Amino acid sequence: MNEIEKRLLNIIQSDFPVTSKPYESLAKQLGLPEADVTKIIDDLEKRQIIRRVGAIFDLQKLGYKSTLCAMKVSPEFLEETAGIVNSYSGVTHNYGREHEFNLWFTLIAENEEQIIETIDDIKAKTGVNEILNLPAVNLFKINVDFRL
């Protein structure tokens, strides 16, 4: 990773400009053309250094519920199942684990009933009946910045 990429990542982790033209603002901070900044971000995503650029909201304050789910998926169907899970708008991300429950994902919905309905729908579409619904009992939020 070069120095410009490191500087950009340091800025966007916690000081992303909240303006009508955030990439223009980033470009000014870095002394680059705006097109270069968008190209660098696209490249960082393609190289899987970053997954996404976006805001993080306090779901509870907005009236939403969230849960962590774990599925027991046959390894030969893991990729296909992950694709189905990712098709739901309330799923923020999923990841494979080396465990009996090998596909984990987070799910956001307007209420607990909608979470249950979505899990039931995922079961029906994937044929996977073993899905654990693991809502947080206590919420711990830490602010982590990776200074590069």
C-alpha positions as CSV (number, residue, x, y, z in Angstrom):
1,M,0.0,0.0,0.0
2,N,1.4,3.4,-0.9
3,E,1.5,6.6,1.2
4,I,-1.5,8.2,-0.5
5,E,-3.7,5.1,0.1
6,K,-2.6,5.1,3.7
7,R,-3.4,8.8,4.2
8,L,-6.8,8.3,2.5
9,L,-7.7,5.3,4.7
10,N,-6.7,7.3,7.8
11,I,-9.1,10.1,6.8
12,I,-12.1,8.0,5.8
13,Q,-12.1,5.8,8.9
14,S,-13.4,8.5,11.2
15,D,-13.2,11.8,9.5
16,F,-15.1,11.2,6.3
17,P,-16.4,14.6,5.1
18,V,-20.2,15.0,5.5
19,T,-20.7,17.3,2.6
20,S,-22.6,17.2,-0.7
21,K,-19.3,16.4,-2.5
22,P,-17.3,14.3,0.0
23,Y,-14.8,13.0,-2.7
24,E,-14.1,16.5,-3.8
25,S,-13.3,17.4,-0.2
26,L,-11.1,14.3,0.2
27,A,-9.3,15.2,-3.0
28,K,-8.5,18.7,-1.7
29,Q,-7.2,17.3,1.6
30,L,-4.9,14.9,-0.3
31,G,-3.9,17.4,-3.1
32,L,-5.3,15.1,-5.8
33,P,-7.9,15.3,-8.5
34,E,-11.3,14.0,-7.4
35,A,-11.2,11.3,-10.1
36,D,-8.0,9.9,-8.6
37,V,-9.6,9.6,-5.1
38,T,-12.6,7.6,-6.5
39,K,-10.2,5.5,-8.5
40,I,-8.1,4.8,-5.4
41,I,-11.2,3.8,-3.4
42,D,-12.4,1.6,-6.2
43,D,-9.0,-0.1,-6.3
44,L,-8.9,-0.6,-2.5
45,E,-12.3,-2.3,-2.7
46,K,-11.2,-4.5,-5.6
47,R,-8.1,-5.5,-3.6
48,Q,-10.4,-6.2,-0.7
49,I,-8.5,-3.8,1.6
50,I,-11.9,-2.1,2.3
51,R,-15.3,-3.7,2.0
52,R,-17.4,-0.6,1.8
53,V,-17.6,3.1,2.4
54,G,-20.6,4.2,4.3
55,A,-22.1,5.5,7.5
56,I,-22.7,3.5,10.7
57,F,-25.9,4.4,12.5
58,D,-27.2,3.7,16.0
59,L,-29.9,1.2,15.1
60,Q,-31.7,1.3,18.5
61,K,-32.0,5.1,18.3
62,L,-33.6,4.7,14.9
63,G,-36.0,2.1,16.2
64,Y,-34.5,-0.9,14.5
65,K,-33.5,-4.3,15.8
66,S,-30.5,-6.4,14.9
67,T,-29.2,-9.9,15.5
68,L,-26.3,-12.1,14.7
69,C,-27.3,-15.4,13.0
70,A,-25.3,-18.6,12.6
71,M,-26.2,-21.3,10.0
72,K,-25.1,-24.9,9.8
73,V,-24.5,-25.3,6.0
74,S,-23.2,-28.2,4.1
75,P,-19.7,-27.1,2.8
76,E,-20.6,-27.8,-0.8
77,F,-23.5,-25.3,-0.6
78,L,-21.7,-22.6,1.4
79,E,-21.1,-20.2,-1.5
80,E,-24.6,-20.6,-2.9
81,T,-26.2,-20.2,0.5
82,A,-24.1,-17.1,1.2
83,G,-25.4,-15.6,-2.1
84,I,-29.0,-16.2,-1.0
85,V,-28.4,-14.7,2.4
86,N,-26.7,-11.6,0.8
87,S,-29.8,-11.0,-1.3
88,Y,-31.8,-9.8,1.7
89,S,-31.6,-6.0,2.2
90,G,-31.5,-6.4,6.0
91,V,-28.3,-8.5,5.9
92,T,-25.3,-6.2,6.3
93,H,-22.6,-8.9,5.8
94,N,-21.9,-12.6,6.2
95,Y,-18.8,-14.6,6.7
96,G,-17.7,-18.2,6.8
97,R,-16.2,-19.8,9.9
98,E,-14.5,-23.0,10.6
99,H,-17.2,-24.3,13.0
100,E,-20.2,-26.6,12.9
101,F,-22.2,-23.4,12.4
102,N,-20.1,-22.2,9.4
103,L,-22.0,-19.2,8.0
104,W,-22.6,-16.2,10.2
105,F,-24.5,-13.0,9.2
106,T,-25.9,-9.9,10.8
107,L,-29.6,-9.0,10.2
108,I,-31.3,-5.7,10.7
109,A,-35.1,-5.2,10.7
110,E,-37.8,-2.9,11.9
111,N,-38.9,-5.3,14.7
112,E,-38.4,-8.8,16.1
113,E,-41.2,-10.2,14.1
114,Q,-39.6,-9.1,10.9
115,I,-36.3,-10.7,12.0
116,I,-38.1,-14.0,12.6
117,E,-40.0,-13.8,9.3
118,T,-36.7,-13.2,7.4
119,I,-34.9,-16.1,9.1
120,D,-37.9,-18.3,8.3
121,D,-37.7,-17.1,4.7
122,I,-34.0,-17.8,4.5
123,K,-34.6,-21.3,5.9
124,A,-37.2,-21.9,3.1
125,K,-35.0,-20.6,0.3
126,T,-31.8,-22.3,1.4
127,G,-33.2,-25.6,2.8
128,V,-31.1,-24.9,5.9
129,N,-33.2,-25.4,9.0
130,E,-30.5,-24.9,11.6
131,I,-30.1,-21.1,12.0
132,L,-29.3,-19.7,15.4
133,N,-30.8,-16.2,16.2
134,L,-28.3,-14.6,18.6
135,P,-29.5,-11.1,19.5
136,A,-27.1,-9.0,21.7
137,V,-27.8,-9.1,25.4
138,N,-25.4,-6.3,26.1
139,L,-24.2,-3.8,23.6
140,F,-20.5,-2.8,23.6
141,K,-19.4,-0.3,21.0
142,I,-15.8,0.7,20.7
143,N,-14.3,3.1,18.3
144,V,-11.4,1.5,16.5
145,D,-9.2,3.3,14.0
146,F,-6.4,1.6,12.3
147,R,-3.8,4.3,11.9
148,L,-1.6,3.5,8.9
